Amino acid sequence: MAKLFFLISGENKTLPLAELLAILEAEKYEFCITEKLDQVIRLKAEKKSINSVYLRSAYTRVCALELFTCEPTEEKIINNLNKINLTSVLNEQESFAVRIKRVRNYAKKSVVMDLEKKIGKKILQNTKKTRVNLSMPDKIFVGILTSGKLIFGLNIATICPKPFGERRPRKKPFFHPSAMPSKLARCMVNLAHAKRNDLVLDPFCGTGNTLIEATFIGCRTLGLDAQRKMLEGCKQNLEHFNITPEGLILSDARKHPIIKTNCVITDPPYGRCCSTMNSTTKKIVKMVLFSVMSLLKKGDRICIASPKSIHLSQVGKTVGYKHIESHFVYVHRSLTREIAVFEKQ
Ligand SMILES: C[S@@+](CC[C@H](N)C(=O)[O-])C[C@H]1O[C@@H](n2cnc3c(N)ncnc32)[C@H](O)[C@@H]1O
């Protein structure tokens, strides 16, 4: 197993780490966490696991092969650079760049620039016929300053969050205020352990964000919605991305016609901008959790969102699921979402 580290987003306290671990679990990689730092996770896993994280993650920013971790003093850093075998990662004639990133306020900007220069100089000294190229380097060394440490390594992948911004609800042909942000929808797909070719069911598909994000990681999708106008809008959004779902069905999620799925990822109505149709969110959630149970095998997962006041974890346990984890996402003063993950037992 290789020593890897991941820079994860700081936009939520628990979701980015949970998503990263869920991807490794879903793709069946063995891994062992060595250290959890502020926005950086150090772990041992197969190097190729980085590819899965790169292709799937919404909240990971950098995936790197660790070369050393130390106190961020010049002396310690230079000592470590002298100890490691740089020629194993940087060949003769190759160009490189050093990029140091700081998490929050763990270092001043001037420290970052100074470190980049000093580390670059040392790498030049310790390798043969290599050169610095800041615009198109063959290799990128990355260092993260966090929690009083520098975690330094070879950058394998940088994940750009821009595509999620480009797929945000307001940019889609059909918009509804109840739509879930694309990044959160992707994260839920990951938390549910959805895998390539799995059939993913969203029984409250709305504008289709979950279906779209699940398709982007290679899943087959099935959407239900009780409102024709939402289903028509969902179809329009899917077509915009050239997505053909396995089915889009006008159906009450509590009495659906589905017989099988690999996982369920959903965001039921909250009764605010989206009607609960003479019921309550809690009752709908309970009935749907109950109605999809028979579709799943032991160990299959459901990832579901609801207002925190519903106490999703309790509802799911009452229905008979194993509660795996819950995360809380602040939306505005009167709405914090609970994202709960359940497993069929
Ligand atoms: C919160 S929205 C889903 C948002 C969706 N995740 C998205 O990103 O667009 C809830 C959806 O559930 C639908 N709905 C409400 N009650 C339903 C029911 N009993 N069965 C199926 N769909 C229902 C609504 O029409 C709405 O589209």
The ligand as an SDF file (V2000), in Angstrom:
LIG
                    3D

 27 29  0  0  0  0  0  0  0  0999 V2000
  -37.2240   18.2210   -2.4300 C   0  0  0  0  0  0  0  0  0  0  0  0
  -37.8450   17.8160   -3.9800 S   0  0  0  0  0  0  0  0  0  0  0  0
  -36.5760   16.8350   -4.6720 C   0  0  0  0  0  0  0  0  0  0  0  0
  -35.4870   17.6580   -5.1970 C   0  0  0  0  0  0  0  0  0  0  0  0
  -34.5040   16.8960   -6.0490 C   0  0  0  0  0  0  0  0  0  0  0  0
  -33.5530   16.1400   -5.2190 N   0  0  0  0  0  0  0  0  0  0  0  0
  -33.7650   17.8540   -6.9660 C   0  0  0  0  0  0  0  0  0  0  0  0
  -32.5620   18.0730   -6.7890 O   0  0  0  0  0  0  0  0  0  0  0  0
  -34.4270   18.4600   -7.8100 O   0  0  0  0  0  0  0  0  0  0  0  0
  -39.0870   16.6440   -3.6260 C   0  0  0  0  0  0  0  0  0  0  0  0
  -39.8510   16.1060   -4.8320 C   0  0  0  0  0  0  0  0  0  0  0  0
  -40.7420   15.1130   -4.3500 O   0  0  0  0  0  0  0  0  0  0  0  0
  -41.9520   15.1620   -5.1060 C   0  0  0  0  0  0  0  0  0  0  0  0
  -42.9950   14.5390   -4.2640 N   0  0  0  0  0  0  0  0  0  0  0  0
  -43.7010   15.0690   -3.2480 C   0  0  0  0  0  0  0  0  0  0  0  0
  -44.4780   14.1100   -2.6860 N   0  0  0  0  0  0  0  0  0  0  0  0
  -44.2380   12.9660   -3.3550 C   0  0  0  0  0  0  0  0  0  0  0  0
  -44.6910   11.6260   -3.2340 C   0  0  0  0  0  0  0  0  0  0  0  0
  -45.5780   11.2760   -2.3060 N   0  0  0  0  0  0  0  0  0  0  0  0
  -44.1840   10.6950   -4.0720 N   0  0  0  0  0  0  0  0  0  0  0  0
  -43.2800   11.0320   -5.0320 C   0  0  0  0  0  0  0  0  0  0  0  0
  -42.8440   12.2810   -5.1890 N   0  0  0  0  0  0  0  0  0  0  0  0
  -43.2920   13.2390   -4.3760 C   0  0  0  0  0  0  0  0  0  0  0  0
  -42.1520   16.6070   -5.4100 C   0  0  0  0  0  0  0  0  0  0  0  0
  -42.9280   16.7540   -6.5780 O   0  0  0  0  0  0  0  0  0  0  0  0
  -40.6900   17.0880   -5.5920 C   0  0  0  0  0  0  0  0  0  0  0  0
  -40.3390   17.0540   -6.9370 O   0  0  0  0  0  0  0  0  0  0  0  0
  1  2  1  0
  2  3  1  0
  2 10  1  0
  3  4  1  0
  4  5  1  0
  5  6  1  0
  5  7  1  0
  7  8  2  0
  7  9  1  0
 10 11  1  0
 11 12  1  0
 11 26  1  0
 12 13  1  0
 13 14  1  0
 13 24  1  0
 14 15  1  0
 14 23  1  0
 15 16  2  0
 16 17  1  0
 17 18  1  0
 17 23  2  0
 18 19  1  0
 18 20  2  0
 20 21  1  0
 21 22  2  0
 22 23  1  0
 24 25  1  0
 24 26  1  0
 26 27  1  0
M  CHG  2   2   1   9  -1
M  END
$$$$
